[in-house]
Amino acid sequence: MTMNTKVRKKRLNMKDKYKANTRLGWDTTYQDMDDVFPKDKFEGIKIHDWEAWEDPFRMTMDAYWKYQGEKDKKLYAIIDAFAQNNGQKNITDARYVSALKLFLTGVSPLEYQAHRGFADVARNFRGDGPRVACQMQAIDELRHVQTQIHTLSHYNKHFNGFSEFAHWHDRVWYLSVPKSFFDDARTAGPFEFMIAIGFSFEYVLTNLLFVPFMSGAAFNGDMATVTFGFSAQSDEARHMTLGLQAIKFMLEQDPDNVPIVQKWIDKWTWRGYKVLGLVSMMMDYMLPESPQSWKEAWELYFEENTVALFKDLERYGIKVPDCAGTVSAEKDHLSHQIWMTFYTHAAAAPFHTWLPDEKKMDWLSEKYPVTFDKYYRPVYEHWGKLEKEGKRYYSEMLPQLCQTCQIPMLYTEVGKGEPTQIVHRQTIYNDERFHFCSDHCKDIFENEPEKYTQSWLPVHQIFQGNCGGATLPDVLKWYKVENGVDNLDYVGSPDEKTWKEWKGEE
């Protein structure tokens, strides 16, 4: 008997199916590969086998769109319900809205920067595996900024200080800190970008950004922000895995990559920590109800979780970043010093500041028993006395900025046991003197001086007349910040008055 049944082709297993959907498996012909991908060699990183890249999630594009579409349906349903039920009236206090302004101005534009950065890296890796993974993350980051803007647009209908966030990103003094972080990363090569954003920011530091913000939102009645935070954080699991895979891939390809990667880890852990100073003051000062202190968050997410990761990387020759000792010493001081900086320079910031009340100061005393009552409570009590006398303290000077991280140089020598002395480091390059807030920022500058001499420092630009004029009203007009509406004290502000009207207290 003859058999006419066709022999079925063997089905691909999951691993082979993923490879078929994500690996093109071809080289260029009429153009040299080095000409098509010119950026993945100049940093000194050696890759011998791009096929060794492993994506633990093994997600294909069709699965990705389905997964993200389901999340967006749920997210936007909650956002719409929040708006229809006037959810803004359920937050604990209008002061909480300043934390949202900080997020929208200081974090959301970075999501867009990350989108552009990962799209560029995806173009410049010659390996198909990391290219596909980076393309997905680029889409993630664009989705994040869109959902954040959409969610917070509801608050823009009721509170001041939201509408000009995109304009402020390129101009306002404190926003040069996060902007310079991503400008630095995006002007690096593709491998350094992966360490800067894919590893140091996404893996080492992302939990210190998203988890405290979303926990704070939940404690203060803002369920819309909680929802977009969780929606983004579910993507962060893949982002963290991508960052870790990238660093292990580099380290396993060639031993010559180890010192390069170590240098980048040292640099970007410190640079990311400096940006997160904004989060520290949000956690400790800007939330009417604070679920966790900055110190507690740092100890949990960095000293316990991340340091354990560095221990795991020891087998590759990687050690804990040099800056770890400094940040450990500063955890008792960081949020207080940054909030004091914003309080004294509130006239040029697009959100409200205020002195902590007795309840908040007692909470800070409990969370920072060694430092708060000794160094910071007396200052707040003195400023509070001046406020009652109608002499609210404002700094009449513009602070010196760090050439590397661009933060006002108002930190103290905590690491050297002198918490009342301002840190000031300097170096001379091409007969010009440059100033730094720390030894680590000075070291970063001296490793790439040609890059950081080009830093756009807001204070310098103001003195040069490049920010609208020579006076504060001129600068605020250039910022598009309405004096007394988008900034200055919370007490007596339009936001506070609106809040009291809703609560029937006005």
C-alpha positions as CSV (number, residue, x, y, z in Angstrom):
1,M,0.0,0.0,0.0
2,T,1.4,3.4,-1.0
3,M,1.3,6.2,1.5
4,N,0.5,9.7,0.0
5,T,0.4,11.5,3.4
6,K,2.7,14.5,3.5
7,V,5.4,14.4,6.1
8,R,4.7,17.3,8.5
9,K,7.6,19.6,9.3
10,K,8.8,19.5,12.8
11,R,7.5,22.4,14.9
12,L,10.0,24.8,16.3
13,N,10.4,24.8,20.0
14,M,9.9,28.1,22.0
15,K,13.6,29.0,21.9
16,D,14.0,28.4,18.2
17,K,10.7,30.2,17.4
18,Y,11.9,33.2,19.4
19,K,15.2,33.2,17.5
20,A,13.4,33.1,14.2
21,N,11.3,36.1,15.1
22,T,14.0,38.2,16.5
23,R,17.2,37.4,14.6
24,L,17.7,38.5,11.0
25,G,21.0,36.6,10.7
26,W,22.5,38.5,7.9
27,D,25.6,40.7,7.2
28,T,25.8,43.6,4.9
29,T,27.2,43.1,1.4
30,Y,27.7,46.3,-0.6
31,Q,28.7,48.2,2.6
32,D,31.2,47.2,5.2
33,M,29.6,46.3,8.6
34,D,32.0,48.7,10.3
35,D,30.7,51.5,8.2
36,V,27.0,50.6,8.9
37,F,27.7,50.2,12.6
38,P,30.5,52.7,13.4
39,K,29.7,53.3,17.0
40,D,30.0,49.9,18.7
41,K,33.8,49.7,18.6
42,F,35.2,53.2,19.4
43,E,34.7,52.8,23.2
44,G,37.1,49.9,23.4
45,I,34.5,47.3,24.2
46,K,35.3,44.0,22.5
47,I,32.5,41.7,21.3
48,H,33.5,38.4,19.8
49,D,30.1,36.7,19.4
50,W,26.9,38.8,19.2
51,E,24.8,35.6,19.1
52,A,25.8,34.9,22.7
53,W,23.3,37.6,23.7
54,E,20.4,36.1,25.7
55,D,17.1,37.8,26.3
56,P,15.6,36.1,29.4
57,F,12.0,37.3,28.6
58,R,12.2,36.1,25.0
59,M,9.3,38.4,24.0
60,T,8.3,38.8,20.4
61,M,6.8,42.0,19.0
62,D,3.3,40.5,18.6
63,A,3.3,39.4,22.2
64,Y,4.6,42.7,23.3
65,W,1.8,44.7,21.6
66,K,-0.8,42.4,23.1
67,Y,0.7,42.6,26.6
68,Q,1.0,46.4,26.5
69,G,-2.4,46.9,25.0
70,E,-4.1,45.1,27.9
71,K,-2.2,47.2,30.4
72,D,-3.2,50.4,28.7
73,K,-6.9,49.5,28.7
74,K,-6.8,49.0,32.5
75,L,-4.7,52.1,33.0
76,Y,-6.9,54.5,31.0
77,A,-10.0,53.2,32.6
78,I,-8.7,54.1,36.0
79,I,-7.5,57.5,34.9
80,D,-10.9,58.3,33.4
81,A,-12.7,57.2,36.6
82,F,-10.3,59.3,38.7
83,A,-11.2,62.4,36.5
84,Q,-14.9,61.7,36.5
85,N,-15.0,61.4,40.3
86,N,-12.9,64.5,41.0
87,G,-10.2,62.4,42.4
88,Q,-8.0,65.5,43.0
89,K,-10.3,66.3,46.0
90,N,-9.3,63.0,47.7
91,I,-5.6,63.8,48.2
92,T,-4.4,64.6,51.7
93,D,-3.4,68.2,51.0
94,A,-2.6,70.5,48.1
95,R,1.0,70.5,49.2
96,Y,1.2,67.0,47.8
97,V,0.7,68.4,44.3
98,S,4.2,69.9,44.5
99,A,5.5,66.4,44.5
100,L,3.6,65.8,41.2
101,K,5.1,69.0,39.7
102,L,8.5,67.7,40.7
103,F,7.8,64.4,39.0
104,L,6.4,65.9,35.8
105,T,9.2,68.4,35.4
106,G,12.1,66.3,36.7
107,V,11.3,62.8,35.7
108,S,8.8,62.6,32.8
109,P,11.1,64.4,30.3
110,L,13.8,61.8,31.2
111,E,11.4,59.1,30.0
112,Y,11.4,60.8,26.6
113,Q,15.1,61.1,26.7
114,A,15.4,57.4,27.4
115,H,13.1,56.7,24.5
116,R,15.4,58.6,22.1
117,G,18.5,57.1,23.7
118,F,17.4,53.5,23.4
119,A,16.2,54.0,19.8
120,D,19.6,55.3,19.0
121,V,21.4,52.4,20.7
122,A,19.1,50.0,18.9
123,R,20.3,51.5,15.6
124,N,24.0,51.3,16.5
125,F,24.3,47.7,17.9
126,R,25.2,45.3,15.1
127,G,23.8,42.3,17.1
128,D,20.1,41.5,16.5
129,G,19.4,40.4,20.1
130,P,20.2,43.6,21.9
131,R,18.9,45.6,19.0
132,V,15.4,44.1,19.3
133,A,15.5,44.4,23.1
134,C,16.5,48.1,23.0
135,Q,13.7,48.8,20.4
136,M,11.1,47.5,22.8
137,Q,12.5,49.5,25.7
138,A,12.4,52.6,23.5
139,I,8.7,52.1,22.9
140,D,8.2,51.4,26.7
141,E,9.8,54.8,27.6
142,L,7.7,56.7,25.1
143,R,4.6,55.0,26.5
144,H,5.7,56.0,30.0
145,V,6.0,59.7,29.3
146,Q,2.7,59.6,27.5
147,T,0.8,58.0,30.3
148,Q,2.4,60.3,32.9
149,I,1.4,63.4,31.0
150,H,-2.1,62.1,30.4
151,T,-2.5,61.3,34.1
152,L,-1.2,64.6,35.4
153,S,-3.1,66.6,32.8
154,H,-6.1,66.3,35.1
155,Y,-4.3,68.1,37.8
156,N,-3.4,70.9,35.4
157,K,-7.1,71.7,35.2
158,H,-7.2,72.6,38.9
159,F,-3.6,73.5,40.1
160,N,-0.9,75.8,38.8
161,G,2.6,74.8,37.7
162,F,2.0,72.0,35.2
163,S,1.5,73.4,31.7
164,E,5.0,74.6,30.8
165,F,7.0,71.5,31.9
166,A,8.4,70.9,28.4
167,H,9.5,74.5,28.2
168,W,11.1,74.4,31.6
169,H,13.1,71.2,30.9
170,D,15.6,73.2,28.8
171,R,15.7,76.3,31.0
172,V,15.0,76.1,34.7
173,W,18.0,75.9,37.0
174,Y,17.2,72.7,39.0
175,L,16.1,70.8,35.9
176,S,19.6,71.1,34.5
177,V,20.6,68.4,37.0
178,P,18.4,65.5,35.5
179,K,18.7,67.0,32.0
180,S,22.6,67.0,32.1
181,F,22.5,63.4,33.3
182,F,20.7,62.2,30.2
183,D,22.6,64.6,27.9
184,D,25.8,63.0,29.2
185,A,24.5,59.5,28.6
186,R,23.1,60.2,25.2
187,T,26.3,61.7,24.0
188,A,28.3,58.7,25.1
189,G,28.8,55.6,23.0
190,P,26.1,52.8,22.9
191,F,27.8,50.6,25.4
192,E,28.3,53.4,28.0
193,F,24.7,54.3,27.5
194,M,23.7,50.8,28.4
195,I,25.7,51.1,31.6
196,A,24.4,54.6,32.3
197,I,20.7,54.0,31.7
198,G,20.2,50.2,31.2
199,F,22.2,49.2,34.2
200,S,23.0,52.0,36.7
201,F,19.7,53.9,36.3
202,E,17.3,51.1,35.5
203,Y,18.8,48.3,37.6
204,V,20.7,50.1,40.4
205,L,18.5,53.1,41.0
206,T,15.0,52.7,39.5
207,N,13.4,51.3,42.6
208,L,14.5,54.4,44.5
209,L,12.7,56.5,42.0
210,F,9.4,54.7,41.2
211,V,8.6,52.8,44.4
212,P,8.8,55.8,46.8
213,F,6.9,58.0,44.4
214,M,4.0,55.5,44.0
215,S,4.0,54.5,47.7
216,G,3.8,58.2,48.5
217,A,0.9,58.7,46.0
218,A,-1.0,55.8,47.7
219,F,-0.5,57.2,51.2
220,N,-1.8,60.6,50.0
221,G,-4.9,59.4,48.1
222,D,-3.7,59.8,44.5
223,M,-4.7,56.5,43.0
224,A,-4.3,57.7,39.4
225,T,-0.5,58.3,39.9
226,V,-0.3,54.9,41.7
227,T,-1.8,53.2,38.6
228,F,0.5,54.8,36.1
229,G,3.4,54.0,38.4
230,F,2.6,50.4,38.6
231,S,1.9,50.2,34.9
232,A,5.4,51.6,34.3
233,Q,7.0,49.5,37.0
234,S,5.8,46.3,35.4
235,D,7.9,47.4,32.4
236,E,10.9,48.1,34.6
237,A,11.2,44.4,35.4
238,R,12.2,43.9,31.8
239,H,14.3,47.0,31.8
240,M,16.3,45.9,34.8
241,T,16.8,42.5,33.2
242,L,18.0,44.1,30.0
243,G,20.5,46.3,31.9
244,L,21.9,43.3,33.9
245,Q,22.1,41.2,30.7
246,A,24.0,44.0,28.9
247,I,26.6,44.2,31.6
248,K,27.1,40.5,31.9
249,F,27.3,40.2,28.1
250,M,30.1,42.7,28.0
251,L,32.0,41.2,30.9
252,E,31.7,37.6,29.5
253,Q,32.9,38.6,26.0
254,D,36.4,39.7,26.8
255,P,38.5,40.4,30.0
256,D,39.6,43.7,28.5
257,N,36.1,45.0,28.9
258,V,36.2,44.7,32.8
259,P,38.1,47.9,33.6
260,I,36.1,49.9,31.1
261,V,32.8,48.7,32.6
262,Q,34.1,49.3,36.1
263,K,34.9,52.9,35.3
264,W,31.4,53.4,33.9
265,I,29.7,51.8,36.9
266,D,31.6,54.1,39.2
267,K,30.7,57.1,37.2
268,W,27.0,56.4,36.6
269,T,26.2,55.1,40.0
270,W,27.4,58.5,41.4
271,R,25.7,60.5,38.7
272,G,22.4,58.7,39.2
273,Y,22.6,59.2,42.9
274,K,23.0,62.9,42.5
275,V,19.8,63.0,40.4
276,L,17.9,61.0,43.0
277,G,18.6,63.8,45.5
278,L,15.4,65.3,44.2
279,V,13.5,62.1,45.2
280,S,15.0,62.3,48.7
281,M,13.5,65.7,49.4
282,M,10.1,64.6,47.9
283,M,10.0,61.6,50.2
284,D,11.0,63.4,53.4
285,Y,9.5,66.9,52.9
286,M,6.9,67.2,50.1
287,L,4.5,64.4,51.1
288,P,2.0,65.3,53.8
289,E,1.9,61.6,54.7
290,S,5.3,59.9,54.3
291,P,5.3,56.1,54.2
292,Q,9.1,55.8,54.3
293,S,12.1,58.0,54.8
294,W,14.9,58.5,52.2
295,K,17.3,56.8,54.5
296,E,15.2,53.7,54.9
297,A,14.7,53.5,51.1
298,W,18.4,53.8,50.5
299,E,19.3,51.2,53.0
300,L,16.7,48.8,51.5
301,Y,17.1,49.3,47.8
302,F,20.8,50.1,47.6
303,E,22.7,48.9,50.6
304,E,20.9,45.6,50.8
305,N,19.6,44.8,47.3
306,T,22.1,46.5,45.0
307,V,25.3,45.8,47.0
308,A,24.3,42.2,46.9
309,L,24.2,42.4,43.1
310,F,27.7,43.9,43.0
311,K,28.8,40.9,45.2
312,D,27.4,38.6,42.5
313,L,29.4,40.5,39.8
314,E,32.6,40.0,41.8
315,R,33.3,36.8,39.8
316,Y,33.7,39.0,36.7
317,G,36.2,41.3,38.5
318,I,33.6,44.0,39.3
319,K,33.7,45.7,42.7
320,V,31.3,48.0,44.6
321,P,31.5,51.5,43.2
322,D,34.0,53.8,44.9
323,C,31.2,56.3,45.8
324,A,29.3,53.8,48.0
325,G,31.0,55.0,51.2
326,T,30.2,58.6,50.5
327,V,26.5,58.0,49.8
328,S,26.2,55.9,52.9
329,A,27.6,58.7,55.0
330,E,25.3,61.3,53.3
331,K,22.0,59.3,53.7
332,D,21.4,61.1,57.1
333,H,21.9,64.5,55.5
334,L,20.9,64.5,51.8
335,S,17.2,65.3,51.9
336,H,17.6,68.0,54.5
337,Q,20.3,69.9,52.6
338,I,18.4,69.7,49.3
339,W,15.1,70.9,50.8
340,M,16.9,73.8,52.5
341,T,18.4,74.7,49.1
342,F,15.0,74.8,47.5
343,Y,13.4,76.7,50.4
344,T,16.0,79.4,50.2
345,H,15.8,79.6,46.3
346,A,12.0,79.1,46.0
347,A,11.6,82.4,44.2
348,A,13.0,80.8,41.0
349,A,11.4,77.3,41.3
350,P,8.1,76.4,39.6
351,F,6.6,74.7,42.7
352,H,5.9,75.6,46.3
353,T,8.2,75.1,49.3
354,W,7.5,75.5,53.0
355,L,8.9,74.9,56.4
356,P,8.1,71.6,58.0
357,D,5.5,71.8,60.7
358,E,6.0,70.3,64.2
359,K,4.4,67.0,63.2
360,K,6.8,66.6,60.2
361,M,9.8,67.7,62.3
362,D,9.0,65.1,64.9
363,W,8.7,62.5,62.2
364,L,12.1,63.6,60.8
365,S,13.6,63.5,64.3
366,E,12.4,59.9,64.6
367,K,13.8,58.9,61.2
368,Y,17.1,60.8,61.5
369,P,17.8,60.6,65.3
370,V,21.5,61.3,64.9
371,T,21.4,64.4,62.6
372,F,18.1,66.1,62.4
373,D,17.7,67.7,65.8
374,K,21.4,68.5,66.0
375,Y,21.9,70.2,62.6
376,Y,18.6,70.9,60.9
377,R,15.8,71.5,63.4
378,P,17.5,74.7,64.8
379,V,17.7,76.1,61.3
380,Y,14.1,75.5,60.5
381,E,13.0,77.0,63.9
382,H,15.1,80.1,63.1
383,W,13.6,80.5,59.7
384,G,10.1,79.9,61.2
385,K,10.7,82.8,63.6
386,L,11.7,85.0,60.7
387,E,8.6,84.1,58.8
388,K,6.3,85.1,61.7
389,E,8.1,88.4,61.8
390,G,7.4,88.9,58.0
391,K,11.0,88.3,57.1
392,R,10.8,85.1,55.2
393,Y,14.4,84.1,54.3
394,Y,15.4,84.1,50.6
395,S,18.9,83.8,49.3
396,E,19.9,86.9,47.5
397,M,22.7,85.2,45.6
398,L,22.9,82.6,42.9
399,P,24.9,79.5,44.1
400,Q,28.0,78.1,42.5
401,L,27.1,75.0,40.4
402,C,29.1,71.8,40.1
403,Q,30.6,71.6,36.6
404,T,29.8,67.8,36.4
405,C,26.4,67.2,38.0
406,Q,25.2,70.9,37.9
407,I,23.8,70.7,41.5
408,P,24.3,73.9,43.6
409,M,27.4,73.4,45.7
410,L,25.7,73.5,49.1
411,Y,26.5,70.0,50.2
412,T,28.8,69.5,53.3
413,E,31.9,67.4,54.1
414,V,29.8,64.6,55.6
415,G,32.2,61.9,54.3
416,K,35.1,63.6,56.0
417,G,33.2,64.0,59.3
418,E,32.6,67.8,58.9
419,P,28.9,68.1,58.3
420,T,28.9,71.9,58.7
421,Q,31.6,72.7,56.1
422,I,30.7,73.2,52.5
423,V,32.4,70.8,50.0
424,H,34.3,72.6,47.3
425,R,36.8,71.0,45.0
426,Q,38.4,72.6,42.0
427,T,40.8,71.9,39.1
428,I,42.3,73.9,36.3
429,Y,42.0,72.8,32.7
430,N,43.3,74.8,29.7
431,D,44.0,77.7,32.1
432,E,40.3,77.8,33.2
433,R,39.2,77.0,36.8
434,F,36.3,74.5,37.3
435,H,34.4,73.8,40.5
436,F,32.9,70.6,41.9
437,C,30.6,69.5,44.7
438,S,32.5,66.3,45.4
439,D,35.7,64.3,44.8
440,H,33.7,62.0,42.6
441,C,32.4,64.8,40.3
442,K,35.9,66.1,40.1
443,D,37.2,62.7,39.0
444,I,34.5,62.3,36.4
445,F,35.5,65.7,34.9
446,E,39.2,65.0,34.9
447,N,38.5,61.7,33.0
448,E,36.7,63.5,30.2
449,P,37.4,67.3,30.5
450,E,36.6,68.1,26.9
451,K,33.1,66.9,27.5
452,Y,32.3,68.7,30.7
453,T,33.8,72.0,29.8
454,Q,30.8,72.3,27.5
455,S,28.2,72.1,30.3
456,W,25.3,74.5,30.1
457,L,25.3,75.9,33.7
458,P,22.1,77.9,34.4
459,V,23.8,80.3,36.9
460,H,26.6,81.1,34.5
461,Q,24.1,81.6,31.7
462,I,22.1,84.0,33.9
463,F,25.1,86.1,34.7
464,Q,26.0,86.2,31.0
465,G,22.6,87.6,30.2
466,N,21.4,84.5,28.2
467,C,18.3,83.8,30.3
468,G,16.0,86.7,29.6
469,G,17.8,89.5,31.5
470,A,19.8,90.4,34.5
471,T,16.9,90.5,37.1
472,L,14.9,87.7,38.7
473,P,11.6,88.9,37.0
474,D,13.4,88.8,33.6
475,V,14.6,85.2,34.3
476,L,11.1,84.1,35.5
477,K,9.5,85.6,32.3
478,W,12.0,83.7,30.2
479,Y,11.2,80.5,32.2
480,K,7.4,81.2,31.8
481,V,7.0,81.0,35.5
482,E,4.4,83.4,36.9
483,N,5.9,84.9,40.1
484,G,3.8,84.0,43.1
485,V,1.5,81.6,41.2
486,D,3.8,78.8,40.0
487,N,6.3,79.2,42.8
488,L,7.0,80.8,46.3
489,D,5.3,79.7,49.4
490,Y,2.4,77.2,49.7
491,V,0.8,79.3,52.4
492,G,-1.5,81.8,50.7
493,S,-0.9,80.4,47.2
494,P,-3.7,79.9,44.6
495,D,-3.3,76.2,45.1
496,E,-3.9,76.4,48.8
497,K,-6.9,78.7,48.3
498,T,-8.4,76.3,45.7
499,W,-7.9,73.4,48.1
500,K,-9.6,75.2,51.0
501,E,-12.6,76.2,48.8
502,W,-13.1,72.5,47.9
503,K,-12.9,71.5,51.6
504,G,-15.3,74.3,52.7
505,E,-12.6,76.0,54.8
506,E,-12.5,79.3,52.8
